[in-house]
Amino acid sequence: MRGNSPKRRTAALGSAGVFVTAALIAGAVAAPTASADSRPGQDREARGAAIAAAKAARTGIDWKDCPTDWSLAAPIQCGWVSVPLDYTKPHGKQIKLAVDRAVSTGTKAERQGALVYNPGGPGGSGLRFPTRVTTKNALWVHTAKAYDFVGFDPRGVGHSAPISCQDPQEFVKAPKADPVPDSEADKLAQRKLARAYAEGCAQRTGKAMLAQMTTPNTVRDLDVIRAALGEKKLNYLGVSYGTYIGAVYGTMFPGHLRRMIVDSVVDPSREKIWYQANLDQDVAFEGRWKQWQDWVAANDATYHLGTTRAAVQDKWLELRATAKKHPIGGVVGPAELISFFQSAPYYDSVWASIASVFSKYEAGDTQALIDAAAPDLSDTAGNISAENGNAVYTAVECTDAKWPTSWQKWDRDNTRLNKDYPFMTWANAWMNLPCATWPVKQQTPVEVTSHKNLPPVLIVQSTDDAATPYPGAVDLHQRFKGSRLITEKNAGSHGVTGLVNPCINQRVDTYLLTGKVDAADVTCGPHATPTP
C-alpha cells in the first residue's frame, strides 16, 4: 500500500482495480560501507556510485527558472542531475533526475547547506517541498533561514525518466471490480489482472529499467544529488517510504550524512520488506478506520451518521452494498469508495471533509460523493501522474525484495486477515499481487544497521499511524545507534513533522539548526483533534 499522500491527483490505482495509497567534494568519492549490501556486484555498484558522485560534484547543477507546466513559480529554480541507469556501469546509459530548490532566506552566516526531501510512495514527487519556503510556511521559517529546500523526482517518477505499466486512461477507468471477492471466480479474475499488470510493466517500461527500480539505486541517486549540490554531507528529511530511503542511505553512506529526520517510519526489517509490511498495514488501517468512526459518532449532531461506531459502520456497509449493486452515478463502486474513504485513516486533517461528503450522500446528495470519488477522465495530466505513481510503487516494491509466488499463501494470509480487518485487506492484496509474477529478478533488501560515522538520527512517529505502524519506528531506533525517537502519543496522522504540535516542531527546529537531540527519547501529546 502506498505510504504517501492519497490526494486524488496522485492516488495510486491498484492494478486489480482499486485506488489504494498506501498502504524510504571530498566525500563524493568515498565508497559506501562495504558490508551494507551482501549481494554479488555490490562492490561494483559502490564504485559506480562513487564515480557518478565525483562526476556530479564537478558538473554541479545548472539552475534555471522551472518549466511553466511544472507549476513551480520563481524564485523556485529547477535543474537536472544525471545518474547511471545501472551503477555497475557508471559510464553506460544515463538518466536525468529533476531537482528543484528554494534558496535559504537567511544571511550567509546563517546558511548551513541544502535540506533534501522525499515525501514517500514509492512514487511520490518531492518537487513541491521548496514551496514551504516561498509560501512562508510557519513551521519551517526558522529552518528556511539555514537551508536551501531541495526536492527531486526519484528515478522513474514524474520528470525523471518516468515509467508506466498501463494506459493512464484505462488505469483510472471506473467502476472497478469490488476488491472483496465473493467467489473463486472473482479471485481468478483479479489474479489475471495482476499478472497482466506485471506484464504491462515489462512491455511499457522495459525490463532493463524495471530491474534498476530499487531503493538502493534511489539511495545512490540521492548521494549523487548531494554531490551535485556541492554538499560534502547530506541533510535529509524523509517521510513515509522516504524513511526507508533514509534508513538505507544511513546504512550505505553513513559518513556522507550530516543530519537526518525520518517521519512515519517504514519498518526496515528484511523480514518486513515488503510482503509482511503490507499485511501489517491492513491491521493498522482497521484500527485507524475505527478511530475515524468514533469521531464521526461523537459529532453526530453535525453529520447524522449515527451516535456509535457500530452505527457509522452499518451506514458504511449499507453504502458499500448499494454501490456494489448499482454503482453511484454509474462510476462509484466499492473500489472507488475505498479509494476515497481510505484517506481518513491516513490523515485526520480530512476527517471532516470525508464525513461531510458521506453525510450529504445520506441526506440525498449523491453528486458530492461522485465528484469526490469518481475519476476525472478529462484530467489527462493527473491521470498520467496517478498511473506513473502506481507504476513506480509497484516496480520498487516488487524489485526490492522477494515476494511469495504461491497463490495459496496469498489467499490464505489475506482470507485470514480479512475476517477481522476487512477495510483494506483485499484491496491491498490485489494492488501488490503483480509482485507474485514479477518479470525481473527480485533483490535482497539491505540489512539496515549502524556503521561508524553515522550521526544522531531523529525519528518521529505517531502511535496510531495506519500506513507505517509504530513498531517500525521502534525497530529503526534500535538499529541506528545514537538515534532519538519522538513519539506522538494517541495520534495517528501519517506525516507528523508537517502538523502543528509545538512539542515536536521545536525539537525538529532545534535538531536541524543545531544538530542537538534530547538526552533521551521523548513522548509528546497529540496535535489538536479535528473540529467538524
N, C-alpha and C positions, 0 to 999 in steps of 0.2 A: 504494500500500500504506500502511496506517496506520502512523504513526510513533510512536504512543504505546503504552501497555501492552496486551498481548494477553490480559489476565486474562479468564477465562471470562465474568464478569458483563458486561464491556464489549467482548467480542470483536466485531469487525466481520464481518458475514456478507456476502460478495460477492454482488451481485445475481444472478450466474450460478451461484451455488450452492456457494461455499466460504467458510468462515470464514477471513478474512485480516485481519491487523492491520498491520499495517504498522507493509512496506512496506512562526506562527510568529506671590481668586485673581487674581494679576496675569498669570500665564502662561496662564490659561484662555482668554483672548480673543485671544491671538496667533494669527495664521493660520499654518498649516503652510507649509513651504518650497514656493514656487510651482513649482519645477522637479521636485518629487517625482513627479509623475504627469502625463504628457503628454496624457491622454485629454481630449476635449471635456467640459466640465462639471466638471472637477476644481476650478476656482476656486469654483464654486458649492458643491461638496462641502466645500471648505476653509472657506468662510464658514459653511456649515451646521454643521460640526464646532465651530467657534469659538462659534457661538450656543448650541449644545447644551451645550458645556462651561461657558460662562458661567452658563447656567441651572442646571446641576448644582452649580456652586460655590455658588450662592445657596441651593439647596434642601438640599444635603447628603444624608446617608443616615440614615434613622430605624432605628437598630439595635435589635433585639429578640431574644429567645430564638428559636432556629431552630424551624421546624415539626417536630413529633415524627417524622414519617415521613421527614425528611431524615437522620436518624441522626447529627446533629451536636450533641452534648451541651454544655451550659453548661460553661465560660464562653465557648464559641464563640457569636458573635452573627451574625444574618443580617439582610439588608435588600435593598432594590431600588434600581436606578438606571434611570431612563427615558432612552431614546435614540431618535432618529428611525429609522424603518424605512429611509427614503431620505434621505440627508444633503443632497440638493438641495432637499428640502422639510422643513426643520428644524422647522416648525410644523405639519407634517402628522401622519400616523399615527405613534404612538409604540409601542415595545415595551419591556417591563421585563426587565432583566437581574438575575439572582440573584447576590448577593455575600455573602461571609461574612468574618469576621475573628476572630483571637485577639489581644488587645491585648498590647503588649510587656511583658515581665516585669521590665524594669529600672527604674531611677529616672527621674524626669522629665529629669534632666540627661543620662542615657544615651540617651534616645529620639531616633531620627533620622527617624521617619516611618513610612510604610507600605511593605511589600515585596509587590508584586503578582506572582502566579504563574500560568503557564499550562503544563499538562503535555503538550500536543501534540494529535495527532489528524491532521487536523481532526476535531473531535467529542469531544474529551476535556473532562471537567469538572475544574475546579481547586478545587472546594469542600472536598476533603479536606486541602488544604495547611495550614490552621490547626491540624490535629491534630498537626502536627510540634511545635507549642508545647505543647499540652495533654498529649501523651504524653511530653514532655521528651526528644524525640529527641536523642541525644548529639551528633550532628553539627551541630545547629542551636541549641544552648543559648546560645551567645555572641551569635549574630545575633538570637535571640528577645529578648534584653535591649534591643536597639536598635530593633527594628521590630515594628509590628503585622504579622502574617502575614495577607495578604488573598487569598482565592480568588474565582473567579467562574465561572459558566456562560456561555460565549460565546453570541452570538446563535444561536438555533436549537437549542441544546444543553440537555438536562435540563429545568430550571425556567425557562429563558429563551426563551419563545416557541418551544417545541420543534417541529421539523419531522419529517415522516415521508414515506416513499416506498413502503411496503409494509405490509400487515398483519403485526404483530410475530410472531404465532404461525406464520404462513406463512413468514415470513422465516427462522425458526430450524429449521423442519421438516427432518428428516433421514431417509434419506441423500440428499444432493445428487448430481448427476452428477459423475463424475470430471472434474476440470478439464483433464486432459491428453486432448486429442481423439484418437480412433482413426480418424476419418473426416471427410470434408467435412460429412456429416450432423450429426456431433457439433458441429462449429463453427457450423453454421447454427442448431442448437438453442440454443447459448449466445448467439449474436447476437440471436436473438429474445427471450431472457430479458433481455439487457442493454437492448434497446430498450423492452421492457415496463417495466423498472425506471425508466428515464428518464421514460417517460410517467406512471408512478405517482407520481414526484416532483412533476410538474406538477399532477396531479389531487389528491393528498393535501395538498400544501403550498401550491400556487398559484404561478403564475408571478411575481406581484408580490413575493412573499417570496423565491423562488428567485433572482431577479435581484439581490437585495441580499445574498446569502450569499457575501461575498467577504472575502479577507484585509484589503484596505484598509478595509472597513467595520468589521471586528473591531478594527483598529488605531484607528480613530476612536472606537469604543466604549470602548476601553482609555483613550483620552485623556479621555473624558467621566467614566469611573470615577475617574481620577486627580483630576479637578476636584471630583467629588462627595466624595472622601475629604478634601478640603481641602488637597491637596498641590500646591505650586507646580511641583514636578518629580517625575517618576516614578522609583521604584526597581523594577526588574523582573527576574524570573528566569523564563526560558523554556526548556523542554526539548523537543527534537524539533521538531514543527511550531511549537511555541511560540517557537523560534528564528527562524522566518520571520516570525512576528508581530513579534518584536523587531527584526529587520532592517528591516522595512517601517516600523515605528514610528520607528526611528533615522533613517530617510530622510525621513519625512514630518513628524516633530516633534522634530528634533534639539535644539532649545532647551528642550524640555519634559522632557528626560531628565537624571537625576542619576547613577544607576548602573544598569548592565545586565549580567547574566550570561546568556550563551546556551550551552546544554549539548546536544551531539549535534546538529550543525547541518545543516539543510536547505540545500542549495546554492541561493543566492538568484538565480542567473543566470536571466535571462529565457528563455534557450535551454533551461534545465533544467525550469522550472516549466511543467507538471507531467508531461508525457508522457515526456521523456527521464529525468527523475528516477526514475520508476518502473522504467524499463529498467535504469538503473544499480543500483537496489536488487536486481534479480534476480541480477546478477553478485555483488554483495556478500553476499547471503544464501547463495549456494552456498559461498563461501569460509568463512563462519562455521559453516555446517552441517557442513563437513568438520572444522573445529576441534572441534566437539562430538563427532563420531565418533572423532576421535583420543583425546579424553579418555575416552570410554566404553571404547575399546580398551585404553587404559592402565590402566583399572580393571576389567579382565575378571574378576579374582578376585571382585569384588562382583557384577557384572552378567551375566557369562557370555554376552555377545553377540558375542564374537569378539575376537581379540588384535590385529587390524589394522583400519584404517579400511575397507578393502575388505570385510572380513568383516562389519563392522557395516552397511555399505551393502547387502550382499547380504541381510542379515536384514530391513532396511527394505524393500527391493524385494519380498521374499517376503511380508512383512506387507501391503504395499500391494496386491499381486496377489490375495492371499487376500480382502482387504476389498472389492476390486473385483468379484470373482466372487460372494462371499456376504458382504454387509455384516455386520460383527460385531455380534451382538445384534440384527440387523435394522436397525441405525441408524448404525453407524460404517463408512462407506466411505472411499475415498481423500480426498475433500474434507474430511471430518471429521478424518481422520488429519493432514492438512496443518495444519488449524486448531490441533490440539493440539501437534504436534511443532515447529511454527514458533516457539513460544516459546523454544526452545533457542537459535536464532541471535540472538534479541533479548537474552536475559539469562542469564548463566552462573549466576545465583542459582537457576535452576530446572533446571540440568543434571541434578542428582542425582534430583530427583523425576520427571522425564520418563524418564530411564534406568531408574529403578525400576519404573515402570509398564510399560515395554517389556519389561524383564526378567521381570516377573510374567506377562505375556502369553506369553512364550516358554516359561515353566515350566508353562503350562496354566491360569493365572488370567486369564480373559477379562474378568471383571467390573470389574477395576481400570481397564482401558482403556475400557470402556463408560462407567463413572462419570466418567472424565476427559474423554472426547472427545465424548460424545453430548449433545445439547441437553436441557435440563430444561424440558419443556413446562409444568410446574406453576409455574415461576418467571416468572409473567407480568410482574412489575415488572422483573426482569432482562432479559427478552426485549424489553420496550418500550425499555429503555435501550440494548440492543445494536442494535436496529433504528434508533433515533434516532441513535446514534453513526455508523452506516454512512451514514445519510441525510445527515448534516452533512458527513462526509468527502466524499461524492460531490458534494454541492451546492457546497462550497467549491472543490474541485479542478477541477470541471467549469466553474464560472463564472469562476474566477480567470483562466483563460488559454485560448487557442485550442488545440483538440486536432485531430489528424488525423481527417478524416471518411471517408477512403478505407479500406475494409476490407482492400484489398490491402496497404496499408502496415502495418497492424496485424499481418496474417497473416505477411507477410514478416519483419518485425522479431522477432516472438515465435517463429516457427518457427526462425529462425537462432539466437536466444539459447537456446532450449530444448535444442538439441543439446549444449551444453556446460554449461548452468546450469539443469537440469531441475527442481530442488526447488521453486521458487516461480514460474517464469516464466508458465505459462499461468494459474495461479490468480490472479496479479496482473493479467494482461491482462483476464480476464473481469470482475474487480472494477472496473476502470477503463473498460471499454468503453461504459457509458452515456454517457460524455463525447463519444463519436463522434456521438451523435444527441441531444445536449442541447437541451432545449426553450426555453432563453432565451439571449440574446446572451452570448457569451463575451468577457471583457475582455482588456486588455493588461496584463501584470504591471508593477508599479512597478520602475523601474530603481534598484536598491539602490546607494546611494553615500553618501559622506561629505558633510556640509554643515557650515557654520560652527556652532560651539557644541556639536557632538557631543562628549560626554565620552569618556574611555577606556572601551572595552567589553571585558569579559573573556570570552574564548571558550574552552570546554573540550570536548575531543573525544578519544575513543579511536581508535586507528589502524584497528581491525578492525570497527568498527561496521557492521552489516548494513543497518539501517533508514535511516541517514543516513551514507552513506560519507564517509570522511575528507576527500576533496578539497573537499567543501562548506564545511568549516571554514576551509580554506586560502583558498578564494575569498572568503568573508565577511571574513576577516582582511585580505586585500588591498584590499577595498573600503572598510573602515572605518579611516580614518587614526587612528593612535594606539591601536588595539586591541592586546591581547595574547592570544597563543594558548598555552594549556596543553595539551600532548599527552600522553595516557596511552598509552605505547608497549606493544606486544604485549598489548593488551587489546581487548575488543570488546563489552562490555556497553553497551547503549543507555541513556543517562542516567548520567552519571559523578558528578555532584555529590551523589548520594544514597548513594554507596558509600564504604566506609572505605578511604581512601588518604591518609595524612597529608600527603604532598607536595601533593596537590590541596586537601584540606579546609582546611589552614592558609591557603592563598592565597585561597580563597573567603572565609573569615572576614576576612582582612586587607582584602580589597577592599571587602566590604560594610561593615566597621566604619570604615575609614579612607579608602577611595577609592584607595588606593595599589596600583599594579601593579608587577611586576618591570621592571627596566630593559630586559630582552629577553625573548623567548619562552622558555618552559620546557618541558622534556621530563621527565615523571615515569615511573617504572617502573609495572608493572601492579599492581592490587589483588590480594589473595590469590586463588589458584586454588581453585575449589570442592573440597570433600572429599566422597567418596562417602557 
